[in-house]
Amino acid sequence: MTALPEVRWDADGLAPVVIADATTGAVLTLAYANREALERTIATRSSWLWSRSRGELWNKGATSGNTQRVVSVSVDCDADALLYRVVPNGPACHTGAASCFATTLPLDGADEPPEGAAFATALAALARTIVQRKLHPVEGSYTAKLFAGGVDRIGKKIGEEATEVVIAAKNADRGELVWETADLFYHALVLLAERGVPLDDVGAELSRRAKPTD
């Protein structure tokens, strides 16, 4: 069995666990684990936690079906908190939301959200859904059909959508341009997922290009 990392458990034998989406980096849940939960997580690569309200171990998704495949487990620099990076199969929150942190509080004197914030949130959520469709195909799903056709089918659709974006722009039809651009981004995300390229890799490249050069 894999050796456990050194963890500074609190007086109740627990440590907080941040659970994050391995694909998008989005924080999904803050929970707690004890030594046994951590051992089971490492052994099964499934999220095991400790319920403070029920006083028992629980395996995420055992009842709801919204399981989490654990990609990695990390310990913070003080060895008193854990990070599970997971591939979720369904929403993380019992409310049905993708993340338990779905409510954003207004900040006094805060500026308006930066340009593109809503786009980034939507893109990350869509990328997560597409990866789930690849891992767990749904019969009749258009996304599943694209994956079944491989790069050739997906690439053909990207070419078609790119042409439609140009046509919409030349027609000066704002609504059509938004619609067709959304289609283009969607099919590009499917292609990235088909090739196993995380969205963050593209973000890192864009950030690199945005840096001023000498």
Secondary structure, 3 states (H helix, E strand, C coil): CCCCCCCCCCCCCCEEEEEEECCCCCEEEEEEECHHHHHHHHHHCECEEEECCCCEEEECCCCCCCCEEEEEEEECCCCCCEEEEEEECCCCCCCCCCCCCCCCCCCCCCCCCCCCHHHHHHHHHHHHHHHHHHHCCCCCCHHHHHHHHHHHHHHHHHHHHHHHHHHHHHCCCHHHHHHHHHHHHHHHHHHHHHCCCCHHHHHHHHHHHHCCCC
